[in-house]
Amino acid sequence: MTKLTEHPDANLLAAFMEHALSGAERMSVLGHLADCARCREIVFLAQEAAGKEAAQQAAVKPVKVRARWMSWSVAVVSAVLLATVGVTSWQVYERTHKPDGNVSPETVAKVMPEPNPAMNTGGNTANHPGNTANERNHTQANQVLNNTSVHAGFSAPAVAVTQAPAPLAEEKEAKKGAEINRPLGATSAAPGTLREDHPASQYEPAPPARSLIGQEQMARQDKVQRAVTAERYSQQPLTASYKSEQQAVTAQAAPAEMKTATVDVTTATQPVLETTPKSYNGTMAEPLRVRAYQSFALPDGKPAVSQLEQSGKIYALDKSGKLFVSADGGTSWREMNKQWKGKAVKLTRETAAADAVLLWNDKGKQWVSRDGGESWQPYTAPKNQ
Amino acid sequence: MLANSERLEQLGLPAGALELLAKSWCAAHGAGTELEPDLQPTDGFLRFAADVVAIAGRFRFGAAEHLPATEKQKLAFLSAMKLDDLLLARECAEGRAEAWERFMLLYRETLYSAAYGITRSEERGRELADSLYAELFGLKEKDGERQSPLRYYHGRGSLAGWLRSVMAQRYVDGYRATKREVAIEEGEEFADARGFDASEERASAGGGQLEHAIEAEMAALDAEQRFLLASYFIDGRTLKQVAGLLGVHESTVSRQVTKLAEQLKRRVGKRLQKEGLSQRQVEEMMEVDVRDLEIPLKKILQGEPRAAYREQGGSAQAGEIAKGGGADD
């Protein structure tokens, strides 16, 4: 042990007090402290000061714990409020969007409690009555993100003009932050009537009330909703002639096996749809119909996560990645053999060919089918795309 | 002229040390913590690295004397250093405004609460803290360069601990300078002035045998044991205080103190017997209670045993005691 020939400086004393010295250094300092009352006094004073400061900081900690607890309690309360608002909004939505004026939401709910292949709902799983508001919204978001079909944007069943929602209800919805629960791209009235009843500025959804949780989800949905809105109205300028068009919107009661509400709009002023069902049980006559999607009931009981209408066929992927194709508007489905690698997660159109469908797997690889889903080949996007 | 990267290489930092330094540097300057090898180190970073290497070298990177430090030892030493605090202290010493802002944010509270705790007086504490702060800020200049004690902080302990030690040093030295005496108990002064009591007479009658025996046995104790005895018996520190400083539990200190006192008494008795005293004589001599052993013990532990025995044997004067108690000052 090296004996210190002079008093240790503040550095050594501080390091000694914090046990940061090596063994030999510590013994040197201790040896000096054993003989030097002055240095002993210094270290004990400094140590006492450190102890008092630590005690003061410890006294502050319970407040922080409380604050943390409070933040948790606020989060829980917000979640409960959000759920309540969601349920309330769904109820309001149900009341104001009856598929059939004579059919109450309760009856509809009773009729459609379970997925039923016979019920051709047009394909939007988001509005399946069995889903919660959040599930619907999430599914809708996925659909819009995964499916370029314009149909995905028309997720709300149409209602008669006469059944335009009460402004108060909408206002209340907006105030409560119910935008999150509003089906994406949906409004309370048919697209044809919107621009008259709701000025464009109003159509832009108001920023919903932000809760402590789910803000990211809300932001994502807002973004998607705006994108869908912009897309829908990019081809539809607000003109006087538009206003004078027939705006009779009827909610057709679908047959028992089909739960699809359609909106009759005139051809001239409506956005050109990417796909038009060429034949549809013979019940769809001209003019064009905009199919309002409800949930697809796939044969395996799982809802569709991605769907596409092309050349009179409906292609649908379920959660497990199985591909189903229906040639009769969703009445019956055929599961296609897996001819791709990985899990299929998305269906899109091949832009170069009108009848080609692209299937995406979870690794981003694509397969194309040009024969209605019978055969699939690996696909490489052309360079000019 | 060498590029900064070459100069950095010449410092001989062990593998992994550069990342440590870079992490502290980047954290202090708001940059990302990733070290980008393609970038040239700045002059500031180079100065910091050189400073760290110099400090570590002064302590031989924690290696034993006459033994070179291994790469692992060097890295361990540097890892144990408070590099963030060191960087802050250096930048404060250079007078950087943002560094001082951060220093005040982090250490203003420490400075003042330490001052109040040390002085036990708000007024004196504020005075002490203000004067230290001014000194740290570097109001003094020498050859156009700011003189700040922060320049001498070397990062082995935390900056907060260093500030407390500096403050305690200022206080103790200031107190001693004004009072012109060391901290000794009034009772001892008074006792020495009064003369002997019976136990002291017996002790001195042993012809210094007892003192010599005690001195010899004390020298056989290691530094920690002597520190323990000095802190507990002389300074009157509590077991908790001593335990905190030694980094052990209070009960450990209690056991050690009791064990040491008994051990000391037993060994002194044996030594006296070896020197020819009978058991009875030893017992009589040792009737000087262990607590009474404090008197020569204090003097021994304060480093002037001969003077202590002389004072005890002759007429004691308060002034000489005050001088004798100055220890190493």
Interface residues (C-beta under 8 A of the other chain):
Chain A: M1 T2 H7 D9 A10 N11 L12 L13 A14 A15 F16 M17 E18 H19 A20 L21 S22 A24 E25 M27 S28 L30 G31 L33 A34 D35 C36 A37 R38 R40 E41 I42 V43 F44 L45 A46 Q47 E48 A49 A50 G51 K52 E53 Q56
Chain B: F59 G62 A64 E65 A80 E109 T110 S113 A114 G117 I118 Y152 Y153 H154 R156 G157 S158 A160 G161 W162 R164 S165 V166 M167 A168 Q169 Y171 V172 D173 R176 V182 A183 D222 A223 E224 R226 F227 L229 A230 S231 I234 D235 R237 Q241 G244 L245 G247 L301 Q302 G303 G325 A327 D328 D329
